[in-house]
């Protein structure tokens, strides 16, 4: 699947944002305004001005709506969720070439809030996946104690874990040990 650089970056941002949701008993990855600044810095969200509690609540709402797309039962439900998200952001597509990147499209207005910026760019990246007929690539980790979101960009759509080095390896080692124990016992 051929995905442009800016769309790939937006998909990575979607996954990171969705995965800030607190897991059972865990900490919220966007618990305060400082965490939001850190997220914006890490994901190179451009045009971020001064942020406050209102911005934090708005981004947390965008996060919830993006997570709903990963749980959508099919392309019709996903498209409805994405359409509402992008429309609420008041998109204004613009061609740009900044920070050493080739030409690409920003879907947010130049003065957009960080929440509208994320909703527009991330929503359009998810729309790209749905339009390509690849919604099944929007997955949740199959590790029993994980459930993180990820986008399966493998050629044969076979990825099962959010990170093969942690979740995948841990489960493979556990299965290996169980087989060895069974063979020995």
N, C-alpha and C positions, 0 to 999 in steps of 0.2 A: 504494500500500500504506500503510494507516494504522498507524503505529507510535507507541505512547505514549512520552513523553519519557524515562522511566527506562529503557525497553528500548532506545531509540536511544542513550542514553549508555552502556549496557552493551555494545551492539554496537561502539561506537567504542572502548571499553576492550578488547574482545576483539581487534579489529584491531590496536590499538597494542601489546597484549601479544604477539600472534603475531609482529608485525613487529619485535620486539626480538631475535628469533633471529638469530645472526650469519650473514651471507651469506658466500659464498666469500671467505675471507681477511679478512672484516670483523670489527668489534668486536661483542661481545655487548652488547645494550642493557640487559641486567640482569646485568652482570658482578660487581657487588658490592652490599653492603647499602645504600650511599649511593644507588646507581642505583634500588634498590627503593623507598627513601624518596621519591626524586624522582618515580618513576612514580606512587606512591600520591598524592602531592601534586598532580601534574598532572591526574590523573583523579579527584580528589576522592573517594578511597576513604575512607569514613567509618570511624571506630572503630579506626584503626591506632594501636597502642601502640608499644612498643619492639620493634624488629625485629632479627633476628640471622641468622647463616649458615643456620640451620635453616629459617627463613622464606624465605630466598632460594632454597634448594634446592627447597622445596615449591612456590613460585610458578613456578620454572623447570619443574617437573614439570607443573603446571597448564597452563602455556604450551604444552608439548609435546602435551598431550592436546587442547587447544583447536585446535591446528594440525592434528591428525588429523581433526577434523570438517571442515575445509576440503578435505581430501583424500578424504573419504568418497565412495564410489561411488554412493550413493543414500540415500534417507531411512531405510531399515532399518539400514544401517551407521551413519549419523549418529546415529540415535536410540539405538542401543546405546552408542555412545561418550558421548553426552550423559548418558544415564541413569546410567552408571557414574561419570561425573565429578560429577554432582549428588548422587548417593547417597553417595559418599565424603565429600562436604562436610557431610553431616548437616544438610540444610536445615530451616529453621524459618520458614516464611513469616509475615511480619508486615506489617500495614498501618501506614504512617507518613506524616507530613507534616513535613518538617524543612527547614531552611535555605532557606525561601521556596518550596519545591516543593509542588505540590498532592499529594493523596493518591496513594501508589504502594506497591508491594509490595517489601519486602526479603526475599530468600529465604534469607538466612544467619542463624544464631543470633546474638543480641546479643554474645556473647563469642567469636565465631568468629575464627580466625586470618585473616591477610590472604589466605592461599592458599585457605582455605575460603570466605571472602567472595567472592573473584574466581571461584572454581569455581562457586559457587551462582548468583550474579547473572549471570555471563557465560554459564554453561551454560543457564540459563533463557531468556536472550535468544536464544541459538541454537535452543533448543527452540521458541520462538515462531516463528522463521523456518521450521523444519521442519514444525510443525503447520499453518502457513499454506500449505504446499505450495510454498514458495519457496526450497528449498535451493539451487537454481541461482544464487541471488543471492550465495552465499558463493563468492567467486572469488579467483583469483590474477592479478596484473597480467600482461598479455600482452607487455609490453616484454621483449625477449630477455635483457636484463641485469638484470632487476628481480625479479619473482616475489613482491612483497609481497602480503599478503592485503588484501582489502577486501570490503565488503558493497555490492552494487549496488542502490541504492534509487531508481534512475531509473525513471520511469514505464514505459518499454518494455523494461527490462532490457538496455540496449544498452551499458552502460559496459564498457570494455575495459582501462582502465589505473587504477592505484591513485591517480594524480593527473594530471589532464588538463594541468595547467600544466607538469609536469616530464616524466614519461614520455610522455604522449600528444603533447605539443607537440614534444618532441625527435624522436619517430618521424615525425611529420607533416612536420617540417622536413627530415629526412633523405630521406624519400620525395620531397618537392618538389625537393630538390637533385638527386636521382638522375634524376627526370624531366627536369629542365632540362638536365642533362649529356647525357642520351640524345638529347634534341631537338637540342642543339647539335652533337653528335658524329656 
